[in-house]
Amino acid sequence: AGLSSLDWSPDGTLLAAGYNQGLALWDANTLEPLLSLPGPTANPYTGMAQFSPDGRFIATVHENNLFGVWSTR
């Protein structure tokens, strides 16, 4: 799947993964998938995801410097 980053939310309740097919979000306690968003690239190891310090947003960066900001609420 080309996983390139993992990040825990500041409160430890969410886990985000950036990978070549986009962004995935899980409940950190149950590992239940909550969200999967497609990415703009098929090139492996290009997706990065990171929570904002307050946990309200996830920033993603993909190939060709495509940048997204996603609300966690």
ZIDA-V870750 format. One record per pair of residues at least 6 apart in sequence whose C-alpha atoms are under 6 Angstrom apart, sorted by the first residue. I is the first residue (numbers start at 1). J is the second residue. Records with the same first field share a line. If there is no record, write none. Layout:
# ZIDA-V870750
I: J / J
This chain:
# ZIDA-V870750
2: 19 / 20 / 44 / 45
3: 19 / 45
4: 18 / 19 / 45
5: 17 / 18 / 48
6: 16 / 17
7: 15 / 16 / 50
8: 14 / 15
9: 51 / 55
10: 55
13: 28
14: 26 / 27 / 28
15: 25 / 26 / 28
16: 24 / 25
17: 23 / 24
18: 47 / 48 / 49
19: 45 / 47
20: 42 / 43 / 44 / 45 / 46 / 47
21: 38 / 39
22: 37 / 38 / 39
23: 36 / 37
24: 35 / 36
25: 34 / 35
26: 32 / 33 / 34
46: 62 / 63
47: 61 / 62
48: 60 / 61
49: 59 / 60
50: 58 / 59
51: 57 / 58
56: 71 / 72
57: 70 / 71 / 72
58: 69 / 70
59: 68 / 69
60: 67 / 68
61: 67
